[in-house]
Amino acid sequence: MFYERFEKLCKAADTSPCAVTISAGMSKSNVTQWKNGMSPTLSTISKLAMQLKVPVTAFLEEQQAGTENT
């Protein structure tokens, strides 16, 4: 799930999902939507990645690791 990975990346950067989302110019209501299972667009993921100073693929790595074994 996107939100779980986003939350881990935020913790690694010593910040919160809400702070990153607001810094990226979005509403913190987006965080609630992601918690509820909605997925952001690639454009949104790109903005979040820039704020966290990580590659866009950082949001996918955990999912990819799970699918390689199937």
N, C-alpha and C positions, 0 to 999 in steps of 0.2 A: 504494500500500500504506500502511496506517495507520501502521505503525511508522516508516517513512521520514519522513513528515510530522511525527510526534510528536518524532522525534529532532531535526529541523530547528528546531522550535519551542523545544525544550529548549536547544539551542545558542544560539539568539537570546536566551534568557533567562539564559544563562550558568549552566546547571545540567545535570544528567543525567537521563535517563529514569527510572532507579532512584530517584533522590532525589525526583522529582516524584511518582512512584507511591506511595512510602512516605509522603510528606507528605499524600497524598490518602487515606491509610488502607487502602491495598491492599498486597498482597505483591509483592515484586520478581519473583516467578515469573511474574506477569502479563506483565512485560516480555519474558521469554523466549517466552511464548505469542504475543505480538504480533510478535516477530521472526520467528517460524515461520509467520506468515501469518494467525493468528486475528484477528478483528476484535472490538473491545470493544463493549459495549452503549452506547446513547446516554447512559445514566446515568453510566457510567464516563467517557465522553468529557467530559461536563459537569463531573465532579469534577476531571479533569485540566486542563480549560480554566480552572477557577477557580484552581487552583494556579499556573498559568502566567500568569494575568491576561490571557487572550485570549478572544475570543468562540468559542463552539462551532464556528462556521463556519470558523474558522481551520484546523480539521482537515480541512476539505473543499475549501478553495480551490484547491489544486493539482489535485485530481481534476476539479473543475468546469472549470478552464481547459482541461484536456485533452479534455473531452467537448464543449465549445462548438464546436470546429472539426470535429466529425464530423457 
